[in-house]
Structures are given as structure tokens and as C-alpha cells.
Amino acid sequence: MRRVHKAVIAAAAVALLGTACTGTSSAPKASDDATKDTTITFWHGWSAPSEVAAIAANVKAFETAHPNIHVKVVGNINDDKIKQALRAGGPNSPDVVSSFTTDNVGTFCASNVFADLKPFLDKSGVDLDKTFPKPLQDYTQFEGKRCTLPLLNDAYGLYYNKDAFKAAGIAGPPKTLSEFDADAKKLTKAKGDSFSQLGFMPNFHGFESTTTHFAAQWNPTYFTADGKSNLAADPAFGKMLTWQSNLVKELGGFAKLEKYRATFGDEFGAKNPFHTGQVAMSIDGEWRLGMAKEAGVKFDIGVAPFPVPDDQADSYGKGYLSGTIIGIANTSEKQNAAWELVKYMTTDTDAVVNFANAIHNVPSTLDALKSPKLVADDNFKVFLEIAQHAKSSTTPASPNGGAYQLTLQDFGYAFEAGKQTDLAAGLAKTDAQIDKDIAQAK
């Protein structure tokens, strides 16, 4: 399960990795014999008992298929620990590493702390275009260097309270943003200076309602061909921020919404505002289905793609994609054996499907998405379709991780609060800051 907005914050903490590790050699150390008895170490970030059990089952299946390769599994590892281990090397460092933070792919690849996987892919005859959806290929490489592969996928869509829709006389989920705005207002019920129900929480602190998740509905271009920040030049960002700030005003204003937001429970707990009925619509990932069930939500949940701009109505069905990544430590002296594990976990259809079923994520290969073994009800199928939509997109990799996303988000906070009123000038200033940060990271 991805915690994307939190992962972006983690990405900033790893930004220095790009400069701190540039001396690491990019030469592959794949001289080990993967047919001989060996033990490799695999680090991952999952910590919930069900997730840990799913990883253990996947590794056990791998060891059954490769009886000579033994895997030491270490869980609950964050990117800070990964950074320290890959910088230090040595016998206690991992051979295979998994991370929730796709935003750090640029850092991992540019600093050469993850091995280049192209020689391994070529040796194994893996055809990327026949194996992985295009957006997943995009977020697992940086400037043509592929140092990671996708390990499950996350797709973002619209959750809505069917009971609230029925009570408001709304027949079905909105497809365009004008329909969405109208429904959000119709679903909002005032209570004094607050709300008894809010149609949608548009504020950028509203959990998954981030600048990047919203912007995906416009298919923006974050960087120019020469790597310069493109926020002011691409109308998509201005349109997204204008839409969002207008909705903030129409639903009661920034201060009133922030006061209501302060009453929300934890995003990943039973008191999530969508679970409790405090909001009637929410943008979220596929994992929310399992969480809502565990929370004992009483109303009927509907899922649909998040609405698109009215002038892009023909692209309805797309959404923001992200996911978990996996790679091989460049310090590993057992890279051939490590590749066997990476290849199994990322390209073996049964392995991908079984793992997706166990932790309720979207599969990351084209074959797994179509597998009859995939457990998917009607709501989950919506996310499968978003994951395969031709215009679904993700945020690009950068040399300093997700720092540029934080810079954009900070401007979003200022703009929605009315602290920054000149949109064009603010975006241009944000571009300049992003370019400065990237230059310092190289």
C-alpha cells in the first residue's frame, strides 16, 4: 500500500543521496553463479502483519522454484535506512531493495546506488512493452537508465457515498469537473459555521487531495526536454490550481474548510472522514476498499474514475498512477542471484497476482491485470481499468527525488489560502526554485 503524500516528504529526506553517492561505481558486479547455493538479503517497507505474511509467502514460493537461493527478509525499512545502507555497503547491506517511494527513482538511478537492470533484462529476454503498462515503465527509470522495476501498482480514483448520492437525488458519479463541482455543492450540508456533511474536501492538506494527484487529470508536463521546470509554461497547472481554489471558495472558503478538516480522524484509521460520512466524496487509492471494509462502513460505497476537465471529456477513465519499486543494490556481490528474485517478483504472473490479492493492490504487469486468478469485485475492477487507461499518468523522476513536488505543493498551500494571489508570477517563482534545487543536487 502506498502512502504517496507521506512518501513525497520522505523523498525530500533522501534528496542528498544524489550528491552524497555520486562516487559509487556503476559497473555491474554480476560475477556470482546463481546456480550455486547462496543467500541474499531482501529489504522491504511493509510492516502490517498481513503484508509481511504476503511477502513471506511470495519469497517461499520463489525459494521453492529456486532451491539453491535462500532469501533473508528484513521488513519495515524506510528510505533513510536504504540510503545509509547503500552508501555504506558491506556484508550487512541488502542485495535486493523495495521502496514505496517512486519519487526517489531519479535519485537512485542518477547516483548509481541501484544497479542498471538493462543487462539483466536483456539477458532474460524481458520485453518491457509486453510486460508493464507504460506509466509504470516511466516511473521506474530516469533519463533512460532503468535501475528499478514495478512491484505492484496504485491507481487513484473517486470514492463516493451511494447513500448520500441517493438522498441528494444524484443518479451516478460525475464524469467532468463541472459535474463534480455541482455534486460537491449539492452534497454539502451546512451546520452552523461548520458542516454536517461536506461534498468533498478540496484543500491540499486533505490527505490524498494533492497538487500532483489533481494535476494528473490535465496530463501535465512537469519538465521541458532540457530538464527545466515547466509549471508556468504548461497551462495545465494554472487550470488545476484555478479549479481547486474556486471549489474551495464555493464550498465555504479556506478557513471554514480547514476548521472542519481539523475534526477528521487519521487517514489510515477507522475514523477516516470518508468512513465516518463527514465527506461524501474522496480521491483515494485502491487500498481504501479494504480499509473501509475493516472499518465497518455502514453505507454503500461507489468507485469511479476521478472526473476530468470538461474540455477533456473524452479522456474520462484516466487517473494518477504510482506504486512500489524494486531494484538491486549496486554494492551487492550477488547480483545474478538477486536478479532471479527481482525477476520472479516482478514478471512471474502468478507471483504478481498472488501478492496483489494478498495486500489488495493493483497488479503491475499486463498479464497479471488480465489473469483469471485475480480477485476483483466491481469496485476493484475500476482501478484495474484506470491502471490500463492510455492517458493515466504519473509524476516524473528527478535527480533530487520528489523535492519539486513539495515545492509545487507549498505554492498550492499559499495559493488556496490567499497568501499568494498572482498565479502566473507564483508559478514562475516556483519554477525558479525547482530549477535551483535540481542544479544543486547534480
SULJO-V324334 format. One record per pair of residues at least 12 apart in sequence whose ideal C-beta (glycine too) atoms are under 10 Angstrom apart, sorted by sequence separation. I is the first residue (numbers start at 0). GAP is how many residues later the second one is. If there is no record, write none. Layout:
# SULJO-V324334
((I:GAP) (I:GAP))
This chain:
# SULJO-V324334
((58:12) (81:12) (84:12) (127:12) (136:12) (159:12) (169:12) (186:12) (187:12) (201:12) (220:12) (221:12) (260:12) (263:12) (271:12) (288:12) (303:12) (304:12) (305:12) (351:12) (352:12) (355:12) (361:12) (410:12) (413:12) (414:12) (41:13) (57:13) (58:13) (59:13) (80:13) (127:13) (135:13) (136:13) (159:13) (169:13) (185:13) (186:13) (220:13) (259:13) (262:13) (264:13) (274:13) (287:13) (303:13) (304:13) (305:13) (327:13) (351:13) (354:13) (355:13) (362:13) (394:13) (58:14) (135:14) (138:14) (158:14) (159:14) (183:14) (184:14) (219:14) (221:14) (263:14) (273:14) (288:14) (304:14) (305:14) (327:14) (348:14) (350:14) (352:14) (353:14) (356:14) (361:14) (369:14) (411:14) (43:15) (55:15) (57:15) (81:15) (98:15) (134:15) (135:15) (157:15) (167:15) (183:15) (184:15) (218:15) (219:15) (220:15) (221:15) (262:15) (263:15) (287:15) (303:15) (325:15) (326:15) (351:15) (352:15) (355:15) (359:15) (368:15) (410:15) (414:15) (54:16) (80:16) (81:16) (96:16) (135:16) (156:16) (157:16) (169:16) (182:16) (183:16) (214:16) (217:16) (219:16) (220:16) (271:16) (274:16) (325:16) (348:16) (351:16) (352:16) (356:16) (367:16) (368:16) (410:16) (413:16) (41:17) (55:17) (76:17) (81:17) (96:17) (131:17) (132:17) (135:17) (157:17) (167:17) (168:17) (169:17) (181:17) (182:17) (183:17) (217:17) (218:17) (219:17) (260:17) (266:17) (273:17) (274:17) (285:17) (346:17) (347:17) (348:17) (349:17) (350:17) (351:17) (352:17) (353:17) (355:17) (356:17) (357:17) (54:18) (73:18) (78:18) (127:18) (130:18) (131:18) (134:18) (164:18) (167:18) (180:18) (183:18) (217:18) (259:18) (260:18) (273:18) (345:18) (346:18) (348:18) (349:18) (352:18) (355:18) (356:18) (361:18) (368:18) (369:18) (410:18) (411:18) (55:19) (81:19) (130:19) (163:19) (167:19) (179:19) (180:19) (214:19) (216:19) (217:19) (219:19) (259:19) (267:19) (271:19) (274:19) (275:19) (279:19) (283:19) (325:19) (344:19) (345:19) (347:19) (348:19) (351:19) (352:19) (353:19) (355:19) (356:19) (368:19) (407:19) (410:19) (41:20) (54:20) (73:20) (76:20) (78:20) (94:20) (132:20) (134:20) (166:20) (167:20) (179:20) (210:20) (215:20) (217:20) (219:20) (267:20) (271:20) (274:20) (276:20) (325:20) (346:20) (347:20) (348:20) (352:20) (353:20) (355:20) (359:20) (409:20) (410:20) (51:21) (76:21) (77:21) (78:21) (82:21) (127:21) (131:21) (164:21) (167:21) (180:21) (214:21) (217:21) (266:21) (269:21) (273:21) (274:21) (275:21) (276:21) (280:21) (324:21) (346:21) (348:21) (349:21) (352:21) (353:21) (361:21) (362:21) (365:21) (408:21) (71:22) (76:22) (77:22) (78:22) (81:22) (85:22) (157:22) (163:22) (164:22) (166:22) (214:22) (216:22) (217:22) (268:22) (269:22) (274:22) (275:22) (276:22) (283:22) (348:22) (351:22) (352:22) (360:22) (361:22) (365:22) (406:22) (407:22) (410:22) (51:23) (71:23) (72:23) (73:23) (74:23) (77:23) (116:23) (117:23) (125:23) (159:23) (163:23) (213:23) (216:23) (267:23) (271:23) (273:23) (274:23) (280:23) (282:23) (349:23) (359:23) (363:23) (406:23) (407:23) (409:23) (50:24) (51:24) (70:24) (78:24) (82:24) (86:24) (88:24) (116:24) (214:24) (215:24) (266:24) (269:24) (270:24) (274:24) (282:24) (348:24) (355:24) (361:24) (362:24) (406:24) (50:25) (70:25) (78:25) (82:25) (85:25) (115:25) (120:25) (163:25) (214:25) (217:25) (268:25) (269:25) (271:25) (273:25) (280:25) (348:25) (361:25) (406:25) (407:25) (81:26) (85:26) (86:26) (117:26) (119:26) (160:26) (210:26) (213:26) (214:26) (216:26) (268:26) (269:26) (274:26) (280:26) (361:26) (403:26) (406:26) (407:26) (47:27) (85:27) (117:27) (159:27) (213:27) (269:27) (273:27) (403:27) (406:27) (37:28) (46:28) (47:28) (78:28) (82:28) (84:28) (85:28) (116:28) (117:28) (120:28) (211:28) (355:28) (405:28) (38:29) (39:29) (40:29) (41:29) (42:29) (43:29) (45:29) (46:29) (78:29) (115:29) (116:29) (117:29) (119:29) (167:29) (169:29) (210:29) (213:29) (214:29) (403:29) (404:29) (406:29) (36:30) (37:30) (38:30) (39:30) (40:30) (41:30) (42:30) (43:30) (44:30) (45:30) (46:30) (82:30) (115:30) (116:30) (166:30) (210:30) (213:30) (264:30) (402:30) (403:30) (406:30) (34:31) (36:31) (37:31) (38:31) (39:31) (40:31) (41:31) (42:31) (43:31) (44:31) (45:31) (46:31) (81:31) (108:31) (113:31) (115:31) (116:31) (167:31) (323:31) (402:31) (403:31) (405:31) (33:32) (35:32) (36:32) (37:32) (38:32) (39:32) (40:32) (41:32) (42:32) (43:32) (44:32) (81:32) (107:32) (108:32) (109:32) (113:32) (114:32) (116:32) (34:33) (35:33) (36:33) (37:33) (38:33) (39:33) (40:33) (41:33) (42:33) (43:33) (44:33) (104:33) (105:33) (108:33) (109:33) (111:33) (113:33) (114:33) (163:33) (210:33) (403:33) (33:34) (34:34) (42:34) (44:34) (101:34) (104:34) (107:34) (108:34) (112:34) (113:34) (284:34) (399:34) (402:34) (403:34) (9:35) (32:35) (33:35) (41:35) (42:35) (104:35) (105:35) (106:35) (108:35) (109:35) (111:35) (163:35) (208:35) (284:35) (323:35) (402:35) (44:36) (101:36) (102:36) (104:36) (105:36) (108:36) (110:36) (160:36) (282:36) (284:36) (397:36) (44:37) (101:37) (104:37) (105:37) (107:37) (108:37) (109:37) (176:37) (203:37) (282:37) (284:37) (323:37) (399:37) (402:37) (6:38) (42:38) (101:38) (103:38) (108:38) (160:38) (284:38) (322:38) (325:38) (398:38) (399:38) (402:38) (42:39) (105:39) (107:39) (108:39) (159:39) (322:39) (324:39) (397:39) (398:39) (399:39) (104:40) (106:40) (107:40) (159:40) (176:40) (203:40) (323:40) (397:40) (398:40) (399:40) (400:40) (104:41) (105:41) (176:41) (201:41) (202:41) (320:41) (322:41) (398:41) (399:41) (2:42) (42:42) (104:42) (157:42) (201:42) (398:42) (399:42) (42:43) (54:43) (104:43) (201:43) (320:43) (397:43) (398:43) (0:44) (40:44) (103:44) (201:44) (202:44) (203:44) (0:45) (201:45) (202:45) (101:46) (200:46) (201:46) (0:47) (199:47) (200:47) (201:47) (101:48) (198:48) (201:48) (202:48) (98:49) (158:49) (201:49) (0:50) (40:50) (42:50) (43:50) (97:50) (200:50) (40:51) (42:51) (96:51) (99:51) (198:51) (199:51) (202:51) (205:51) (40:52) (41:52) (42:52) (43:52) (44:52) (45:52) (98:52) (101:52) (155:52) (198:52) (201:52) (204:52) (205:52) (40:53) (41:53) (42:53) (43:53) (44:53) (97:53) (197:53) (204:53) (39:54) (40:54) (41:54) (42:54) (43:54) (44:54) (45:54) (97:54) (99:54) (155:54) (197:54) (202:54) (206:54) (39:55) (40:55) (41:55) (42:55) (43:55) (44:55) (201:55) (202:55) (205:55) (38:56) (39:56) (40:56) (41:56) (42:56) (43:56) (44:56) (155:56) (194:56) (200:56) (204:56) (37:57) (155:57) (194:57) (200:57) (202:57) (204:57) (206:57) (155:58) (193:58) (197:58) (202:58) (205:58) (192:59) (197:59) (200:59) (204:59) (206:59) (207:59) (155:60) (200:60) (206:60) (155:61) (194:61) (205:61) (206:61) (16:62) (20:62) (23:62) (176:62) (180:62) (184:62) (187:62) (189:62) (192:62) (193:62) (194:62) (197:62) (320:62) (16:63) (19:63) (23:63) (31:63) (176:63) (179:63) (183:63) (187:63) (192:63) (193:63) (197:63) (200:63) (318:63) (13:64) (22:64) (186:64) (187:64) (194:64) (318:64) (322:64) (12:65) (13:65) (16:65) (20:65) (23:65) (177:65) (180:65) (184:65) (193:65) (194:65) (206:65) (316:65) (320:65) (12:66) (13:66) (16:66) (20:66) (176:66) (180:66) (183:66) (184:66) (189:66) (192:66) (193:66) (206:66) (216:66) (242:66) (318:66) (319:66) (320:66) (12:67) (15:67) (16:67) (19:67) (176:67) (179:67) (183:67) (184:67) (192:67) (205:67) (206:67) (292:67) (317:67) (318:67) (320:67) (9:68) (10:68) (13:68) (14:68) (181:68) (194:68) (316:68) (317:68) (318:68) (320:68) (9:69) (13:69) (16:69) (176:69) (180:69) (190:69) (193:69) (213:69) (239:69) (289:69) (290:69) (316:69) (9:70) (12:70) (16:70) (176:70) (180:70) (212:70) (238:70) (285:70) (289:70) (318:70) (6:71) (212:71) (288:71) (289:71) (316:71) (317:71) (320:71) (322:71) (6:72) (200:72) (206:72) (212:72) (238:72) (286:72) (287:72) (316:72) (317:72) (318:72) (319:72) (320:72) (321:72) (200:73) (205:73) (208:73) (209:73) (235:73) (286:73) (315:73) (316:73) (317:73) (318:73) (319:73) (320:73) (321:73) (207:74) (208:74) (285:74) (286:74) (302:74) (314:74) (316:74) (317:74) (318:74) (319:74) (320:74) (197:75) (206:75) (207:75) (208:75) (284:75) (285:75) (286:75) (302:75) (303:75) (314:75) (315:75) (316:75) (317:75) (319:75) (205:76) (206:76) (207:76) (284:76) (285:76) (301:76) (302:76) (314:76) (200:77) (205:77) (206:77) (207:77) (284:77) (301:77) (302:77) (304:77) (313:77) (314:77) (200:78) (300:78) (302:78) (303:78) (304:78) (197:79) (199:79) (302:79) (311:79) (196:80) (197:80) (198:80) (199:80) (200:80) (207:80) (301:80) (302:80) (304:80) (305:80) (134:81) (195:81) (196:81) (197:81) (198:81) (199:81) (200:81) (201:81) (304:81) (195:82) (196:82) (197:82) (198:82) (199:82) (200:82) (303:82) (25:83) (194:83) (196:83) (197:83) (199:83) (302:83) (307:83) (142:84) (194:84) (304:84) (13:85) (25:85) (26:85) (29:85) (17:86) (20:86) (25:86) (28:86) (13:87) (16:87) (19:87) (20:87) (23:87) (24:87) (25:87) (27:87) (291:87) (304:87) (10:88) (12:88) (14:88) (17:88) (18:88) (21:88) (22:88) (23:88) (25:88) (26:88) (27:88) (216:88) (288:88) (9:89) (13:89) (14:89) (17:89) (20:89) (21:89) (22:89) (23:89) (25:89) (26:89) (27:89) (29:89) (216:89) (218:89) (9:90) (10:90) (13:90) (16:90) (17:90) (20:90) (21:90) (23:90) (25:90) (27:90) (29:90) (215:90) (216:90) (217:90) (218:90) (285:90) (288:90) (289:90) (9:91) (10:91) (11:91) (12:91) (14:91) (15:91) (16:91) (17:91) (18:91) (19:91) (20:91) (21:91) (27:91) (187:91) (188:91) (216:91) (217:91) (287:91) (288:91) (6:92) (8:92) (10:92) (11:92) (14:92) (17:92) (18:92) (20:92) (27:92) (186:92) (187:92) (213:92) (215:92) (216:92) (6:93) (7:93) (9:93) (10:93) (13:93) (16:93) (17:93) (19:93) (29:93) (57:93) (186:93) (212:93) (217:93) (218:93) (285:93) (288:93) (5:94) (6:94) (7:94) (8:94) (9:94) (10:94) (13:94) (16:94) (185:94) (186:94) (217:94) (285:94) (288:94) (5:95) (6:95) (7:95) (10:95) (15:95) (17:95) (183:95) (216:95) (287:95) (3:96) (6:96) (7:96) (10:96) (16:96) (183:96) (218:96) (285:96) (286:96) (2:97) (3:97) (6:97) (13:97) (182:97) (183:97) (217:97) (285:97) (1:98) (2:98) (3:98) (182:98) (216:98) (284:98) (285:98) (0:99) (1:99) (3:99) (216:99) (218:99) (1:100) (285:100) (179:101) (216:101) (284:101) (285:101) (215:102) (216:102) (215:103) (216:103) (215:104) (214:105) (215:105) (212:106) (213:106) (215:106) (43:107) (173:107) (212:107) (172:108) (211:108) (102:109) (212:109) (169:110) (209:110) (211:110) (167:112) (207:112) (160:113) (163:113) (166:113) (159:114) (162:114) (158:115) (163:115) (164:115) (160:116) (163:116) (164:116) (162:117) (163:117) (160:118) (161:118) (25:119) (159:119) (160:119) (158:120) (159:120) (160:120) (25:121) (158:121) (159:121) (160:121) (158:122) (159:122) (157:123) (158:123) (157:124) (158:124) (182:124) (156:125) (157:125) (158:125) (156:126) (157:126) (158:126) (179:126) (180:126) (155:127) (156:127) (179:127) (155:128) (156:128) (178:128) (179:128) (155:129) (156:129) (158:129) (172:129) (174:129) (176:129) (177:129) (153:130) (154:130) (155:130) (158:130) (171:130) (172:130) (173:130) (174:130) (176:130) (153:131) (154:131) (156:131) (172:131) (174:131) (175:131) (176:131) (177:131) (178:131) (152:132) (153:132) (155:132) (171:132) (172:132) (173:132) (174:132) (175:132) (176:132) (177:132) (152:133) (153:133) (158:133) (165:133) (172:133) (173:133) (174:133) (175:133) (176:133) (164:134) (165:134) (172:134) (173:134) (175:134) (176:134) (178:134) (162:135) (163:135) (164:135) (174:135) (175:135) (176:135) (177:135) (160:136) (162:136) (163:136) (175:136) (176:136) (161:137) (162:137) (164:137) (175:137) (160:138) (161:138) (162:138) (163:138) (174:138) (159:139) (160:139) (161:139) (162:139) (159:140) (160:140) (161:140) (175:140) (159:141) (160:141) (174:141) (158:142) (159:142) (173:142) (174:142) (158:143) (159:143) (157:144) (158:144) (159:144) (157:145) (158:145) (156:146) (157:146) (156:147) (157:147) (158:147) (156:148) (157:148) (155:149) (156:149) (157:149) (1:150) (3:150) (154:150) (155:150) (0:151) (1:151) (2:151) (1:152) (3:152) (0:153) (1:154) (257:158) (253:159) (256:159) (257:159) (156:160) (156:161) (157:161) (156:162) (253:162) (254:162) (154:163) (155:163) (156:163) (253:163) (254:163) (154:164) (155:164) (253:164) (153:165) (154:165) (155:165) (252:165) (253:165) (153:166) (154:166) (155:166) (153:167) (154:167) (240:167) (244:167) (247:167) (248:167) (152:168) (153:168) (154:168) (243:168) (247:168) (152:169) (153:169) (226:169) (228:169) (246:169) (247:169) (248:169) (152:170) (153:170) (240:170) (244:170) (247:170) (149:171) (151:171) (152:171) (226:171) (236:171) (240:171) (243:171) (244:171) (149:172) (150:172) (151:172) (218:172) (220:172) (226:172) (239:172) (243:172) (244:172) (149:173) (150:173) (151:173) (218:173) (219:173) (221:173) (222:173) (230:173) (241:173) (244:173) (149:174) (150:174) (151:174) (216:174) (218:174) (221:174) (222:174) (236:174) (240:174) (149:175) (150:175) (215:175) (217:175) (219:175) (220:175) (222:175) (228:175) (236:175) (240:175) (147:176) (148:176) (149:176) (150:176) (215:176) (216:176) (221:176) (230:176) (244:176) (147:177) (148:177) (215:177) (230:177) (146:178) (147:178) (148:178) (214:178) (215:178) (228:178) (244:178) (147:179) (148:179) (215:179) (228:179) (240:179) (146:180) (147:180) (214:180) (230:180) (145:181) (146:181) (211:181) (222:181) (241:181) (138:182) (211:182) (212:182) (221:182) (240:182) (134:183) (137:183) (138:183) (139:183) (146:183) (211:183) (221:183) (138:184) (210:184) (134:185) (135:185) (139:185) (209:185) (237:185) (240:185) (134:186) (135:186) (138:186) (139:186) (221:186) (236:186) (237:186) (240:186) (133:187) (134:187) (135:187) (139:187) (132:188) (134:188) (237:188) (135:189) (237:189) (211:190) (214:190) (236:190) (150:191) (231:191) (211:192) (231:192) (148:193) (151:193) (211:193) (214:193) (231:193) (233:193) (236:193) (147:194) (148:194) (150:194) (151:194) (210:194) (231:194) (232:194) (236:194) (150:195) (209:195) (210:195) (230:195) (231:195) (232:195) (148:196) (149:196) (210:196) (211:196) (230:196) (231:196) (148:197) (149:197) (210:197) (211:197) (214:197) (229:197) (230:197) (231:197) (147:198) (148:198) (209:198) (210:198) (213:198) (228:198) (230:198) (231:198) (232:198) (4:199) (152:199) (209:199) (210:199) (228:199) (230:199) (231:199) (4:200) (150:200) (151:200) (210:200) (211:200) (230:200) (231:200) (4:201) (5:201) (150:201) (210:201) (228:201) (229:201) (4:202) (7:202) (149:202) (209:202) (210:202) (228:202) (4:203) (151:203) (152:203) (208:203) (227:203) (228:203) (230:203) (2:204) (3:204) (4:204) (7:204) (150:204) (151:204) (203:204) (204:204) (210:204) (227:204) (228:204) (229:204) (2:205) (4:205) (203:205) (210:205) (228:205) (1:206) (3:206) (4:206) (139:206) (154:206) (203:206) (227:206) (228:206) (4:207) (151:207) (153:207) (154:207) (203:207) (204:207) (223:207) (227:207) (228:207) (3:208) (4:208) (119:208) (151:208) (152:208) (153:208) (203:208) (204:208) (222:208) (226:208) (228:208) (3:209) (116:209) (151:209) (152:209) (172:209) (202:209) (203:209) (228:209) (116:210) (135:210) (150:210) (151:210) (152:210) (153:210) (202:210) (203:210) (227:210) (113:211) (115:211) (116:211) (151:211) (152:211) (203:211) (204:211) (222:211) (226:211) (113:212) (114:212) (115:212) (151:212) (152:212) (203:212) (221:212) (222:212) (226:212) (113:213) (114:213) (122:213) (149:213) (150:213) (151:213) (202:213) (203:213) (112:214) (113:214) (114:214) (115:214) (131:214) (149:214) (201:214) (202:214) (113:215) (114:215) (119:215) (123:215) (130:215) (131:215) (148:215) (149:215) (152:215) (222:215) (226:215) (112:216) (113:216) (114:216) (118:216) (119:216) (122:216) (123:216) (130:216) (148:216) (151:216) (152:216) (107:217) (112:217) (113:217) (114:217) (125:217) (108:218) (111:218) (112:218) (113:218) (116:218) (119:218) (120:218) (130:218) (101:219) (102:219) (107:219) (110:219) (119:219) (123:219) (47:220) (101:220) (104:220) (114:220) (118:220) (119:220) (122:220) (125:220) (158:220) (100:221) (101:221) (103:221) (107:221) (120:221) (125:221) (99:222) (101:222) (102:222) (104:222) (107:222) (116:222) (119:222) (120:222) (156:222) (99:223) (100:223) (101:223) (114:223) (119:223) (123:223) (158:223) (99:224) (100:224) (114:224) (139:224) (157:224) (98:225) (99:225) (116:225) (156:225) (97:226) (98:226) (116:226) (120:226) (135:226) (156:226) (97:227) (98:227) (114:227) (154:227) (155:227) (96:228) (97:228) (98:228) (135:228) (154:228) (156:228) (96:229) (97:229) (116:229) (132:229) (135:229) (153:229) (154:229) (156:229) (95:230) (96:230) (132:230) (135:230) (152:230) (154:230) (155:230) (95:231) (96:231) (132:231) (152:231) (154:231) (95:232) (96:232) (131:232) (132:232) (153:232) (154:232) (94:233) (95:233) (130:233) (131:233) (132:233) (152:233) (153:233) (154:233) (93:234) (94:234) (130:234) (131:234) (152:234) (154:234) (93:235) (96:235) (129:235) (130:235) (152:235) (92:236) (94:236) (95:236) (129:236) (130:236) (132:236) (155:236) (93:237) (94:237) (128:237) (129:237) (130:237) (154:237) (92:238) (93:238) (94:238) (95:238) (92:239) (94:239) (95:239) (49:240) (88:240) (94:240) (153:240) (85:241) (88:241) (89:241) (95:241) (96:241) (152:241) (88:242) (90:242) (94:242) (95:242) (85:243) (87:243) (88:243) (94:243) (95:243) (84:244) (85:244) (86:244) (88:244) (93:244) (94:244) (95:244) (97:244) (81:245) (85:245) (95:245) (96:245) (84:246) (85:246) (94:246) (95:246) (81:247) (94:247) (97:247) (95:249) (147:249) (146:250) (135:251) (134:252) (144:252) (134:253) (142:253) (132:254) (133:254) (134:254) (138:254) (139:254) (141:254) (142:254) (132:255) (134:255) (137:255) (138:255) (141:255) (132:256) (133:256) (134:256) (135:256) (137:256) (138:256) (140:256) (141:256) (142:256) (132:257) (134:257) (137:257) (138:257) (139:257) (141:257) (133:258) (134:258) (135:258) (137:258) (138:258) (132:259) (133:259) (134:259) (137:259) (133:260) (5:261) (4:262) (5:262) (2:264) (2:265) (68:265) (70:266) (0:267) (68:267) (69:267) (70:267) (68:268) (67:269) (68:269) (70:269) (70:270) (65:271) (68:271) (67:272) (68:272) (65:274) (64:275) (65:275) (68:275) (45:278) (61:278) (62:278) (65:278) (44:279) (61:279) (64:279) (43:280) (3:281) (61:281) (62:281) (2:282) (43:282) (58:282) (61:282) (1:283) (42:283) (57:283) (60:283) (61:283) (64:283) (0:284) (1:284) (2:284) (41:284) (60:284) (0:285) (1:285) (58:285) (0:286) (42:286) (57:286) (58:286) (61:286) (64:286) (0:287) (57:287) (60:287) (109:287) (39:288) (40:288) (108:288) (109:288) (110:288) (0:289) (39:289) (60:289) (61:289) (107:289) (109:289) (0:290) (54:290) (57:290) (60:290) (105:290) (106:290) (108:290) (109:290) (40:291) (102:291) (104:291) (105:291) (106:291) (109:291) (39:292) (57:292) (58:292) (101:292) (102:292) (104:292) (105:292) (106:292) (40:293) (57:293) (60:293) (101:293) (102:293) (103:293) (104:293) (105:293) (106:293) (107:293) (39:294) (56:294) (57:294) (60:294) (101:294) (102:294) (103:294) (105:294) (106:294) (38:295) (39:295) (101:295) (102:295) (105:295) (106:295) (37:296) (39:296) (41:296) (57:296) (103:296) (104:296) (105:296) (106:296) (39:297) (40:297) (56:297) (57:297) (102:297) (103:297) (104:297) (105:297) (29:298) (37:298) (38:298) (39:298) (56:298) (102:298) (103:298) (105:298) (28:299) (37:299) (39:299) (41:299) (101:299) (102:299) (27:300) (28:300) (31:300) (33:300) (35:300) (36:300) (37:300) (39:300) (41:300) (53:300) (54:300) (57:300) (100:300) (101:300) (102:300) (28:301) (31:301) (32:301) (33:301) (34:301) (35:301) (39:301) (43:301) (53:301) (56:301) (100:301) (102:301) (27:302) (28:302) (29:302) (30:302) (31:302) (33:302) (34:302) (37:302) (53:302) (102:302) (26:303) (28:303) (29:303) (30:303) (31:303) (32:303) (33:303) (41:303) (53:303) (54:303) (102:303) (25:304) (27:304) (28:304) (29:304) (30:304) (31:304) (32:304) (33:304) (50:304) (53:304) (54:304) (24:305) (28:305) (29:305) (30:305) (31:305) (33:305) (34:305) (52:305) (53:305) (23:306) (24:306) (28:306) (29:306) (31:306) (33:306) (52:306) (53:306) (23:307) (27:307) (28:307) (29:307) (31:307) (33:307) (50:307) (51:307) (53:307) (27:308) (29:308) (49:308) (50:308) (20:309) (29:309) (49:309) (50:309) (49:310) (50:310) (47:311) (45:313) (6:315) (3:316) (3:318) (3:319) (1:320) (1:321) (1:322) (78:322) (0:323) (110:330) (109:331) (105:332) (109:332) (106:334) (105:335) (0:358) (0:359) (1:359) (0:360) (17:380) (18:380) (17:381) (18:381) (17:382) (14:383) (16:383) (17:383) (14:384) (15:384) (16:384) (14:385) (15:385) (13:386) (14:386) (7:387) (10:387) (13:387) (14:387) (11:388) (12:388) (13:388) (14:388) (10:389) (11:389) (12:389) (13:389) (10:390) (11:390) (12:390) (3:391) (9:391) (10:391) (11:391) (14:391) (9:392) (10:392) (11:392) (7:393) (8:393) (10:393) (11:393) (6:394) (7:394) (10:394) (11:394) (6:395) (7:395) (10:395) (11:395) (7:396) (8:396) (4:397) (7:397) (8:397) (3:398) (6:398) (7:398) (4:400) (8:400) (3:401) (7:401) (4:404) (17:420) (21:420) (18:421) (14:422) (17:422) (18:422) (14:423) (17:423) (18:423) (15:424) (16:424) (17:424) (11:425) (14:425) (15:425) (14:426))
